[in-house]
Amino acid sequence: MWYLRCGMTDRGMRGNGLVVRRRITSLLICALLAANATAATPTPPVLFGADVDIGRYNLGSIPFEYSWPEPPSTNTRVQVATMQELSSAVQRSAVTIEVAAGSYSGSLGGFGNDVDIVMSNDATLTLTGDISIANTIRVSWRGGVIRGANSNHSLMVSNSSDIMFNNVVMDQMFGVFTGFASSSRVAFINSTIRSFQYASFSQGQSGHTFSDFIIANCDLEGGYPSGAESTIRWQNMTRGILVDNRVWNGGKHTFRVHINSDLIYARGNQFENTGFMSDNHPSNGGVRQADRLWLVENVWYHRSNSGIQVASPDSNQLGPINLTASNNRYFTDNPGQFVLVSGGSPGANWVLSDSGNGGVIEGPGSTQPPEFDGGATH
């Protein structure tokens, strides 16, 4: 490694200011070297806008076009370590919020637009009220634990778009209500949810509609512990995707599709304890329940009286006009619960494998599910 002795005078140089000029040159070179030495280990840049990576999951081939949530576009970053700081920060817009490890207690609402929450996996928010994400766009939440305080409080998403939860644990929730008012592009990936009622619910009545909902690689327990409600219930849903999840329920259905839903795709899921339902909803009779519905390569580990109930499109149950059910497997001690059509005859546009039942019935005595290796990583 070479170096220059700053300010050194060359004794062999004489006359007309040569010594002075040489000394100035030496000083300039030294200043440049010092600046380069300082810049050798720069501070990593803070990335905002399109560079915010809220995560994705490889869904494989989906038989229709769909949209992921757009990431927040942020221009500032704040660090929070108290509930008051967190509550204030989420009401700002265009902000990335880093939540430090620790315990937080409270509720959240009044979200601004373009809010990117990055929560330490060693941080726990215990709810004393709901988390309400309403009338906003582009909110993402990555990491951490949200605890519903003995099933009293919920996550509510309404009249919003581009909402993403990634690698989040939600425990002891009353419910995860992802729709009382129209919402679109809502995704839960790589997360773990346990709730007294629903783990995903869209109640599409009074003209409200929902679109581009994605749940992938999540560990979901709804109706915990005794089946108060189904785990996933989608109504007025268009482009709903359920891929590679574990879905458990204490007594009601793991998955239900109702009321004018269309383009619903479920593949590679591990459904535990209970079954699936798509037939006439009692509170809105006379309405087509679903169209273009896929149940593909799922596995049911069935231990209850709640099996598979898909209504015929030709009956008064108004089941799906187009249904593809193929390569599913049903592990059950009660094979009578896994007759695919719950009333009437299969529709003319139904595509069913395995002699018209959409899957192979296994058992009895084989209803113990394997351990699920997805969900949140903490």
PEMOKA-V755154 format. One record per pair of residues at least 12 apart in sequence whose ideal C-beta (glycine too) atoms are under 6 Angstrom apart, sorted by the first residue. I is the first residue (numbers start at 1). J is the second residue. D is the distance in whole Angstrom. If there is no record, write none. Layout:
I;J;D / I;J;D
This chain:
4;29;6 / 4;30;6 / 6;26;6 / 6;30;4 / 9;23;6 / 10;22;6 / 46;77;6 / 48;74;5 / 48;75;5 / 49;73;5 / 52;71;5 / 52;72;6 / 52;116;6 / 54;71;5 / 54;140;4 / 54;164;5 / 55;166;4 / 57;189;5 / 57;216;4 / 57;217;5 / 59;243;5 / 62;265;6 / 64;263;5 / 66;212;5 / 66;239;5 / 67;185;5 / 67;212;5 / 69;162;4 / 69;164;4 / 69;185;4 / 69;187;5 / 70;138;6 / 70;162;5 / 72;114;4 / 72;115;6 / 72;116;4 / 72;138;4 / 72;140;6 / 73;114;5 / 74;94;5 / 74;95;6 / 74;96;5 / 74;114;6 / 74;116;5 / 75;94;5 / 76;95;5 / 77;96;5 / 78;97;6 / 79;98;5 / 80;99;6 / 81;100;4 / 83;104;5 / 83;106;4 / 90;108;6 / 90;111;5 / 90;115;6 / 91;110;5 / 91;112;6 / 92;112;5 / 93;112;4 / 93;113;5 / 93;114;5 / 94;114;5 / 95;115;6 / 96;116;4 / 97;117;5 / 98;118;5 / 99;119;4 / 99;123;5 / 100;120;6 / 101;120;4 / 101;122;4 / 101;123;5 / 102;123;6 / 103;124;6 / 104;125;5 / 105;126;5 / 105;128;6 / 106;128;6 / 107;128;6 / 107;129;3 / 107;130;6 / 108;131;5 / 109;132;4 / 111;133;5 / 111;136;5 / 111;139;6 / 113;136;6 / 113;137;5 / 114;138;5 / 115;139;5 / 116;140;5 / 117;141;4 / 118;142;5 / 119;143;4 / 119;144;3 / 121;143;5 / 121;378;4 / 123;144;5 / 124;145;4 / 124;147;6 / 125;146;5 / 126;147;5 / 126;149;6 / 127;148;5 / 127;149;5 / 127;153;4 / 129;153;6 / 130;153;5 / 130;154;5 / 130;156;5 / 131;155;5 / 132;156;5 / 133;157;5 / 133;160;6 / 134;158;5 / 134;159;6 / 135;159;5 / 136;160;5 / 137;161;5 / 137;162;5 / 138;162;4 / 139;163;5 / 140;164;4 / 141;165;5 / 141;168;6 / 142;166;5 / 142;167;6 / 143;167;5 / 145;169;5 / 146;170;5 / 147;171;5 / 147;172;5 / 148;172;4 / 148;173;4 / 148;174;6 / 150;172;6 / 151;172;6 / 151;174;5 / 151;196;4 / 152;174;6 / 153;174;6 / 154;174;5 / 154;175;5 / 154;177;6 / 155;176;5 / 156;177;5 / 157;178;5 / 157;183;6 / 158;180;5 / 158;181;4 / 159;181;4 / 160;183;5 / 161;184;5 / 161;185;5 / 162;185;5 / 163;186;5 / 164;187;5 / 165;188;5 / 165;191;6 / 166;189;5 / 166;190;6 / 167;190;5 / 167;376;5 / 167;377;6 / 168;191;5 / 169;192;5 / 169;376;5 / 170;193;5 / 171;194;5 / 173;195;4 / 174;196;5 / 175;195;5 / 175;197;4 / 175;198;5 / 176;193;6 / 176;195;6 / 176;199;5 / 176;200;6 / 177;201;5 / 178;200;5 / 178;202;6 / 179;202;3 / 179;210;5 / 180;203;6 / 181;208;5 / 182;208;5 / 182;209;5 / 183;210;6 / 184;211;5 / 184;212;5 / 185;212;5 / 186;213;5 / 187;214;4 / 188;215;5 / 188;218;6 / 189;216;5 / 189;217;6 / 190;217;5 / 191;218;5 / 191;376;5 / 192;219;4 / 192;375;4 / 192;376;4 / 193;220;5 / 194;221;4 / 194;224;5 / 195;222;5 / 196;228;6 / 197;228;6 / 197;229;4 / 198;222;5 / 198;229;5 / 198;233;6 / 199;220;4 / 199;222;4 / 199;231;5 / 200;232;5 / 201;233;5 / 202;234;5 / 202;235;6 / 202;237;6 / 203;235;6 / 204;235;4 / 204;236;2 / 209;236;5 / 210;236;6 / 210;237;5 / 211;238;4 / 211;239;5 / 212;239;5 / 213;240;5 / 214;241;5 / 215;242;5 / 215;245;6 / 216;243;5 / 216;244;6 / 217;244;5 / 217;374;4 / 218;245;5 / 218;375;6 / 219;246;5 / 219;372;6 / 219;375;3 / 220;245;6 / 220;247;5 / 221;248;5 / 222;249;5 / 223;249;4 / 223;250;4 / 223;252;5 / 224;250;6 / 225;250;5 / 226;250;5 / 226;251;6 / 227;249;6 / 227;250;4 / 227;251;2 / 227;252;4 / 229;252;6 / 230;252;5 / 230;253;4 / 230;256;5 / 231;247;5 / 231;249;5 / 231;254;5 / 232;255;5 / 233;256;5 / 234;257;5 / 234;261;6 / 235;258;5 / 235;259;4 / 236;259;6 / 236;260;5 / 237;261;4 / 238;262;5 / 238;263;6 / 239;263;5 / 240;264;5 / 241;265;5 / 242;266;4 / 242;269;6 / 243;267;5 / 243;268;6 / 244;268;5 / 245;269;5 / 246;270;5 / 246;372;4 / 247;269;6 / 247;271;5 / 248;272;4 / 248;273;6 / 249;273;6 / 249;274;5 / 251;304;6 / 253;274;5 / 253;275;6 / 253;277;5 / 253;306;5 / 254;271;4 / 254;274;5 / 255;276;5 / 256;277;5 / 257;278;4 / 257;290;5 / 258;281;4 / 258;289;5 / 259;281;5 / 259;284;5 / 259;287;5 / 261;290;4 / 262;291;5 / 262;292;6 / 263;292;5 / 264;293;5 / 265;294;5 / 266;295;5 / 267;296;4 / 267;297;5 / 268;297;5 / 269;298;5 / 270;299;6 / 270;372;6 / 271;300;5 / 272;301;5 / 272;369;5 / 273;303;5 / 273;304;6 / 274;304;5 / 274;306;4 / 275;306;5 / 275;307;4 / 275;308;5 / 276;308;5 / 277;309;4 / 278;290;5 / 278;310;5 / 279;309;6 / 279;311;3 / 279;317;4 / 279;319;6 / 279;342;6 / 280;317;4 / 280;318;6 / 288;318;5 / 289;318;6 / 289;319;6 / 290;320;4 / 291;320;6 / 291;321;5 / 291;322;6 / 292;322;5 / 293;320;4 / 293;323;5 / 294;324;5 / 295;325;4 / 296;326;6 / 297;327;5 / 298;328;5 / 299;329;5 / 300;330;5 / 301;331;5 / 301;367;5 / 301;369;4 / 302;332;4 / 303;367;5 / 307;337;3 / 307;338;5 / 308;338;5 / 308;340;6 / 309;342;4 / 310;340;6 / 311;342;6 / 311;343;6 / 312;341;6 / 312;343;6 / 312;344;3 / 312;345;6 / 313;347;4 / 314;344;5 / 315;343;5 / 315;344;4 / 317;343;5 / 321;349;6 / 322;349;5 / 323;350;5 / 324;351;5 / 325;352;5 / 325;358;3 / 326;353;4 / 327;353;6 / 328;358;5 / 328;359;3 / 329;359;6 / 329;360;5 / 329;362;6 / 330;359;5 / 330;361;5 / 331;362;5 / 331;363;5 / 331;366;5 / 331;367;5 / 332;363;5 / 333;363;6 / 333;364;4 / 333;367;6 / 335;361;5 / 338;361;6 / 340;357;5 / 340;358;5
